[in-house]
């Protein structure tokens, strides 16, 4: 049970190539009344020295170790939406998934990974998926090489989660957030095929990376779901 006067906890799972710090503006917008569990995968943020993962199964186990069953809501953005869906299979009906900036896995084709082993090729694939190449690519060669390694691993991880979740159906409810400028968010209602619970869509002003561009809109959507729990 959530203590009186306090909203249920929310786990924040970031997009590809982003760490928990990506959500700093969203965390401020959510305010002090929300308990936040910030997910950090290896290879970024405070875990930057750890090798990045390419296996969806290993990444899921890593996230499971970070997110307690007591969370009321899992918010996942882009790649994080698919990680969140896989996580809900373990958490059951008590947890709601807010899936942002990614179409339903059942509607997704495999990622064309041709060119992934070159810096420019990997950045181009990421751009096609809506992420955009990070600024580090035009800076120090050593930093660019590290950025390439992270992009490459997360593209492989993204493909792994597409395969892992494509036919996954969970008991928890799903709320979909779709940005008005995100051309990849087609048929958000198809997320209904991934849940035995309820599924609804909220459309917000913003591009693919919603939390970075419209933290207030995302926060309002998350708070609305938290108050329903």
URGIQUI-V937049 format. One record per residue. N is the residue number from 1. OMEGA is omega in whole degrees, -180 to 180 (none if undefined). NEAR is the number of other C-alpha atoms within 8 Angstrom. Layout:
BEGIN
n: {N	N}
omega: {OMEGA	OMEGA}
near: {NEAR	NEAR}
END
This chain:
BEGIN
n: {1	2	3	4	5	6	7	8	9	10	11	12	13	14	15	16	17	18	19	20	21	22	23	24	25	26	27	28	29	30	31	32	33	34	35	36	37	38	39	40	41	42	43	44	45	46	47	48	49	50	51	52	53	54	55	56	57	58	59	60	61	62	63	64	65	66	67	68	69	70	71	72	73	74	75	76	77	78	79	80	81	82	83	84	85	86	87	88	89	90	91	92	93	94	95	96	97	98	99	100	101	102	103	104	105	106	107	108	109	110	111	112	113	114	115	116	117	118	119	120	121	122	123	124	125	126	127	128	129	130	131	132	133	134	135	136	137	138	139	140	141	142	143	144	145	146	147	148	149	150	151	152	153	154	155	156	157	158	159	160	161	162	163	164	165	166	167	168	169	170	171	172	173	174	175	176	177	178	179	180	181	182	183	184	185	186	187	188	189	190	191	192	193	194	195	196	197	198	199	200	201	202	203	204	205	206	207	208	209	210	211	212	213	214	215	216	217	218	219	220	221	222	223	224	225	226	227	228	229}
omega: {177	179	-180	178	-179	-180	177	180	177	174	-180	-179	-171	176	176	176	179	175	-179	179	177	-174	-175	179	177	180	178	-179	179	177	-172	-177	-177	174	-174	172	-178	-178	179	177	178	175	-179	177	-179	-180	-172	-180	-179	179	177	-177	173	-179	178	-179	179	179	179	178	179	-180	179	180	-178	-172	180	179	-177	-179	179	-176	171	176	178	-177	-179	176	-180	179	180	175	179	178	178	179	-179	177	178	-174	177	-170	-176	-175	177	175	167	-176	-176	166	174	177	-180	-179	-178	-179	-174	168	173	177	174	-174	178	-179	-175	-176	172	-179	-179	-179	179	179	180	178	179	179	178	180	176	-176	-177	-179	179	-177	-176	-174	-179	-176	-177	-178	180	178	179	179	177	178	178	180	180	178	-178	-178	-178	173	176	178	178	178	179	-180	172	-180	-177	-172	-172	-179	-178	176	-176	180	-177	178	179	172	-175	174	-178	179	-177	-178	-178	-177	-180	-177	178	176	180	179	179	175	179	-178	-180	-179	172	178	-180	178	178	-176	173	179	-177	172	178	-179	-177	-179	-170	-175	178	-175	-175	-177	-180	179	178	-180	179	179	179	-180	178	179	180	-179	178	-173	none}
near: {2	6	6	4	4	8	11	13	12	14	13	13	16	16	11	12	8	10	11	13	7	9	11	8	10	13	9	8	9	11	7	6	7	11	9	9	10	8	13	13	11	11	12	13	10	5	10	9	7	7	7	11	12	10	9	12	6	8	11	11	8	9	12	9	7	8	10	7	5	5	12	12	14	14	16	18	15	15	13	14	17	14	12	14	13	12	11	14	11	6	9	10	10	7	13	13	16	14	18	13	16	12	13	11	11	9	7	9	4	6	5	5	8	5	8	10	7	8	9	7	11	15	12	10	11	13	10	8	8	10	10	10	9	6	6	9	12	6	8	8	7	6	10	12	9	8	11	13	8	11	13	11	11	13	11	10	12	11	10	11	13	12	7	10	12	10	8	10	9	13	11	15	13	15	12	13	12	14	14	10	8	12	7	10	11	6	7	11	8	11	13	11	8	11	14	11	10	9	12	9	10	9	8	10	9	12	10	13	13	14	10	10	8	10	12	8	9	12	11	9	9	10	9	8	9	12	8	5	6}
END
